[in-house]
Amino acid sequence: MSSVVQDGRATSGDPAPSYDTEQYGPGRPITDWDPENELFWKSIGKRVATRNLWIAVPALLVAFVVWQVWSVTATHLKDVGFGFSTSQLFWLTAIPGLTGGTARILYTFLGPMIGQRRFTALSTVVLIVPLIWLGIAIQDPSTPYGVMVGIAALCGIGGANFASSLANIGFFFPKAKKGSATGINGGLGNLGVSVVQLLTPIVITWSTIAIGTAQHTSDGTPVHLQNAAFLWVPVLIVLAAVAWFGQNDLKVASTPFSRQKIIFRRRHNWLMTWLYVGTFGSFIGFAAALPMLIKTTFPDYSVATYAWMGPAIGALARWAGGWIADKLGGARVTILSFVGMAASIVGVITFLPSGADSGSFHGFFLCFLAAFLFSGIGNGSTFRQIPVIFRGTHLKGLTEGTPEYAKALKQAEMESGAVTGFTSAIAAYGFFFIPALFGSVAVTSAMWGFVAFYAGCTLVTWWFYARKGAEAPS
């Protein structure tokens, strides 16, 4: 006979609802889930939610590795004999952002329909395909540019995992913990950007783990670019297996698209998407473009030494941003992030080379680190705002404990999960547009455009979410 835990919220004279604890084991589908119930959360919910979270984090991190592998791989192609132009290399860096953003839209709605366990496992194991293809193609400098474009597009699918992961994980946690939970999942997942940029220059020198032929730089130094791809194949297999056997499908969060599509009629879906484009779109776009930007603007400085630092700061700041927003309110922290990003980019512009002035790399780089810091904080705070906005909108005027309240709460949870995924999907296009912009327009002009955009985001946040009498305080 299965054991049960008493809910503890039943009113006098009513039988207390019970929970079948066997369904909460690893790999099991869950049909009863009530994280806002303090007794349930302490006795069962926290343990199960934490297990699902910490399995999701490394899977998401390696998905980001696949998504961002071109940001650093592209910087080595000319060195080993590929005849691509600088503009073509920026485009190879940008293309995964285009496919990643598009696939995120699909993953946003598929994730809750299929479930955390199954979708994490399947979406992780499928990433093996582009990595193997990349590892083979990169060994031959005569590989056509069109083939490289196709591989880059498939690598972009790794970025889509973020939408399903964040949408699903949010359902496991109570309101008071959502900001921290999504900050941990998104922030540590975002560290995949730094991991690939830090490890790639190291692993491509390892002949002992190389599969296939070595390439040689102009000075005759052997490198094994395929290691940057092949290294992650066994890791993906292990992570997919751990997700399959260790996570849970939360059946109470399973929602068909016919119900999720209501978010397209919600004004705050579009407003928060706009704001998240400003935070995460900047983070992922700058992360993708920075290695090539350093290589082309300050060629005397090592991409391998510096490029990974900014994404690492931004990823960790996301965790902090979610936590601070839980304490101070998401809208206030989001305004701080946009003001900080605008000031940082003005600093970047100041230190760029101009005419006879060779610029200052260290000033440029420190200001870029500040931009990553504030973008990460904003990533955490905007994701904390979303559930607060939708709960406040749906529960306004309702009495807690009534059937109407329970129904509205469930609707708010479903919509906030879908909005979380959708905003992340659109913001992912920053990965495409920022490197593409740097490859097509003067860097300084592009930077001033970012400053103007952040000013607009600050105004939107203040008007709708932060000012006294705002439509949806968050």
Long-range contacts (C-beta under 8 A, 24 or more apart in sequence): 5-39, 5-40, 5-43, 5-44, 6-39, 7-34, 7-37, 7-39, 7-40, 8-37, 8-38, 8-39, 8-40, 9-37, 9-39, 19-44, 24-48, 24-248, 26-51, 26-245, 26-246, 26-247, 26-248, 27-117, 27-244, 27-245, 27-246, 27-247, 27-248, 28-248, 29-115, 29-248, 29-249, 29-250, 29-251, 30-248, 30-249, 30-250, 30-251, 30-252, 31-251, 31-252, 32-252, 33-171, 33-172, 33-250, 33-252, 33-253, 35-172, 35-173, 35-174, 35-177, 36-174, 36-175, 36-409, 41-174, 45-172, 45-174, 48-172, 48-248, 49-172, 49-173, 49-181, 51-246, 51-247, 52-116, 52-169, 52-172, 52-247, 52-248, 53-169, 53-172, 53-181, 53-184, 53-185, 55-120, 55-242, 55-243, 55-246, 55-247, 56-116, 56-120, 56-165, 56-168, 56-169, 56-185, 56-189, 56-243, 56-247, 57-184, 57-185, 57-188, 57-189, 58-239, 59-120, 59-124, 59-161, 59-165, 59-239, 59-240, 59-242, 59-243, 60-161, 60-162, 60-165, 60-185, 60-186, 60-188, 60-189, 60-192, 61-188, 61-189, 61-191, 61-192, 61-195, 62-124, 62-127, 62-192, 62-232, 62-235, 62-236, 62-239, 63-123, 63-124, 63-127, 63-158, 63-159, 63-161, 63-162, 63-189, 63-192, 64-158, 64-159, 64-162, 64-189, 64-190, 64-191, 64-192, 64-193, 64-195, 64-196, 65-158, 65-192, 65-195, 65-196, 65-232, 66-127, 66-130, 66-131, 66-155, 66-157, 66-158, 66-232, 66-236, 67-96, 67-100, 67-155, 67-156, 67-157, 67-158, 67-159, 67-192, 67-431, 68-96, 68-192, 68-193, 68-196, 68-197, 68-287, 68-288, 69-131, 69-134, 69-155, 69-196, 69-200, 69-228, 69-229, 70-95, 70-96, 70-152, 70-155, 70-288, 71-193, 71-196, 71-197, 71-287, 71-288, 71-289, 71-290, 71-291, 71-292, 71-307, 72-196, 72-197, 72-200, 72-201, 72-228, 72-291, 72-303, 72-307, 73-134, 73-138, 73-200, 73-225, 73-228, 74-291, 74-292, 75-291, 75-292, 75-295, 75-303, 76-204, 76-223, 76-225, 77-138, 79-217, 79-218, 79-223, 80-141, 80-215, 80-216, 80-217, 80-223, 80-225, 81-141, 81-215, 82-141, 82-143, 83-141, 84-145, 84-148, 86-292, 86-296, 86-439, 87-439, 87-440, 88-145, 89-292, 90-289, 90-292, 90-435, 90-436, 90-438, 90-439, 91-149, 91-435, 91-436, 91-439, 92-148, 92-149, 92-152, 93-288, 93-289, 93-291, 93-292, 93-435, 94-288, 94-431, 94-432, 94-433, 94-434, 94-435, 94-436, 94-439, 95-149, 95-152, 95-153, 95-156, 95-432, 96-152, 96-153, 96-155, 96-156, 96-158, 96-159, 96-288, 96-431, 96-432, 97-156, 97-159, 97-284, 97-285, 97-288, 97-428, 97-429, 97-430, 97-431, 97-432, 97-433, 97-435, 98-153, 98-156, 98-429, 98-431, 98-432, 99-153, 99-154, 99-156, 99-157, 99-159, 100-156, 100-157, 100-158, 100-159, 100-160, 100-428, 100-431, 101-156, 101-159, 101-425, 101-426, 101-427, 101-428, 101-429, 101-431, 101-432, 102-425, 103-156, 103-157, 103-159, 103-160, 104-159, 104-160, 104-162, 104-163, 104-421, 104-424, 104-425, 104-428, 105-163, 105-422, 105-425, 105-426, 106-160, 107-160, 107-161, 107-163, 107-164, 107-421, 107-425, 108-163, 108-164, 108-167, 108-418, 108-421, 108-422, 108-424, 108-425, 109-257, 109-260, 109-261, 109-418, 109-421, 110-164, 111-163, 111-164, 111-165, 111-167, 111-168, 111-421, 112-164, 112-167, 112-168, 112-171, 112-253, 112-254, 112-255, 112-260, 112-414, 112-417, 112-418, 113-254, 113-255, 113-256, 113-257, 114-249, 115-168, 115-248, 115-249, 115-250, 115-251, 115-254, 116-168, 116-169, 116-172, 116-247, 116-248, 116-249, 116-250, 117-243, 117-244, 117-246, 117-247, 117-248, 117-249, 118-244, 118-249, 119-164, 119-168, 120-161, 120-164, 120-165, 120-168, 120-240, 120-243, 120-247, 121-240, 121-241, 121-243, 121-244, 121-247, 122-240, 123-160, 123-161, 123-164, 124-161, 124-236, 124-239, 124-240, 124-243, 125-236, 125-237, 125-240, 126-157, 127-157, 127-158, 127-236, 128-233, 128-236, 128-237, 129-154, 130-154, 130-155, 130-157, 130-158, 131-155, 131-229, 131-230, 131-232, 131-233, 131-236, 132-229, 132-230, 132-233, 134-226, 134-228, 134-229, 135-211, 135-212, 135-226, 135-227, 135-228, 135-229, 135-230, 136-212, 136-226, 138-215, 138-225, 138-226, 138-228, 138-229, 139-212, 139-213, 139-215, 139-225, 139-226, 141-215, 159-284, 159-428, 159-431, 160-425, 160-428, 162-186, 162-189, 162-424, 162-428, 163-420, 163-421, 163-422, 163-424, 163-425, 163-428, 164-421, 165-189, 166-383, 166-420, 166-421, 166-424, 167-417, 167-418, 167-420, 167-421, 168-250, 168-253, 168-417, 170-387, 170-413, 170-416, 170-417, 170-420, 171-250, 171-252, 171-253, 171-413, 171-417, 172-250, 175-387, 175-388, 175-391, 176-326, 177-326, 178-384, 178-387, 179-322, 179-323, 179-325, 179-326, 179-330, 179-380, 179-381, 179-383, 179-384, 180-319, 180-322, 180-323, 180-326, 181-322, 182-322, 182-380, 182-383, 182-384, 182-420, 183-318, 183-319, 183-320, 183-321, 183-322, 183-323, 183-380, 183-383, 183-384, 184-319, 184-322, 186-318, 186-322, 186-379, 186-380, 186-383, 187-315, 187-316, 187-317, 187-318, 187-319, 187-320, 187-322, 187-376, 187-379, 187-380, 188-315, 188-319, 189-315, 190-283, 190-311, 190-314, 190-315, 190-318, 190-376, 190-379, 191-311, 191-312, 191-315, 191-316, 193-284, 193-287, 193-308, 193-311, 193-312, 193-315, 194-308, 194-309, 194-311, 194-312, 194-315, 195-308, 196-228, 197-287, 197-291, 197-304, 197-307, 197-308, 197-311, 198-304, 198-308, 198-312, 199-231, 200-228, 200-304, 201-303, 201-304, 202-304, 203-227, 203-228, 203-231, 204-228, 253-413, 253-414, 253-417, 255-414, 255-417, 255-418, 259-414, 260-414, 260-415, 260-418, 262-415, 263-415, 263-418, 263-419, 263-422, 266-390, 266-415, 266-419, 268-389, 268-390, 268-393, 268-419, 268-464, 268-472, 269-415, 269-419, 269-422, 269-423, 271-460, 271-464, 272-382, 272-385, 272-386, 272-389, 272-419, 272-423, 273-419, 273-422, 273-423, 273-426, 273-427, 274-457, 274-460, 275-334, 275-378, 275-382, 275-385, 275-457, 275-460, 275-461, 276-379, 276-382, 276-383, 276-423, 276-424, 276-426, 276-427, 277-426, 277-427, 277-429, 277-430, 278-338, 278-341, 278-378, 278-453, 278-454, 278-457, 279-334, 279-337, 279-338, 279-341, 279-375, 279-378, 279-379, 279-381, 279-382, 279-427, 280-375, 280-378, 280-379, 280-382, 280-424, 280-427, 280-428, 280-430, 281-427, 281-428, 281-429, 281-430, 281-431, 281-433, 281-434, 282-341, 282-371, 282-375, 282-430, 282-434, 282-450, 283-311, 283-314, 283-372, 283-375, 283-376, 283-379, 283-430, 284-427, 284-428, 284-430, 284-431, 285-430, 285-431, 285-432, 285-433, 285-434, 285-435, 286-310, 286-368, 286-371, 286-372, 286-375, 286-434, 287-311, 287-314, 287-372, 287-431, 288-431, 288-434, 288-435, 289-434, 289-435, 289-438, 290-368, 292-435, 292-438, 293-438, 293-443, 294-365, 297-352, 297-353, 297-359, 297-364, 297-443, 298-353, 298-359, 298-361, 298-364, 300-361, 301-361, 306-365, 309-369, 310-368, 310-369, 310-371, 310-372, 311-372, 313-369, 313-372, 313-373, 313-376, 314-372, 314-373, 314-375, 314-376, 314-379, 315-376, 316-376, 317-372, 317-373, 317-374, 317-375, 317-376, 317-377, 317-379, 317-380, 318-376, 318-377, 318-379, 318-380, 319-380, 320-376, 320-377, 320-380, 321-376, 321-377, 321-378, 321-379, 321-380, 321-381, 321-384, 322-380, 322-381, 322-383, 322-384, 323-380, 324-377, 324-380, 324-381, 325-380, 325-381, 325-384, 325-385, 326-384, 329-466, 329-473, 329-474, 330-381, 330-382, 330-384, 330-385, 330-388, 330-465, 330-474, 331-381, 331-385, 331-461, 331-462, 331-465, 331-466, 331-470, 331-473, 331-474, 332-466, 333-377, 333-378, 333-380, 333-381, 333-384, 334-378, 334-381, 334-382, 334-385, 334-461, 334-465, 334-466, 335-458, 335-461, 335-462, 335-466, 336-374, 336-377, 337-374, 337-375, 337-377, 337-378, 337-381, 338-374, 338-378, 338-454, 338-455, 338-457, 338-458, 338-461, 339-374, 339-454, 339-458, 340-370, 340-371, 340-373, 340-374, 340-377, 341-371, 341-374, 341-375, 341-378, 341-450, 341-454, 342-450, 342-451, 342-454, 342-455, 342-458, 343-370, 344-368, 344-370, 344-371, 344-373, 344-374, 345-371, 345-447, 345-450, 345-451, 345-454, 346-451, 348-447, 349-444, 349-447, 349-448, 349-451, 352-443, 352-444, 352-447, 354-444, 382-423, 383-420, 384-474, 385-465, 385-474, 386-416, 386-419, 386-420, 386-423, 387-412, 387-413, 387-416, 387-420, 388-474, 389-416, 389-465, 389-472, 389-474, 390-415, 390-416, 390-419, 391-416, 392-472, 392-473, 392-474, 393-472
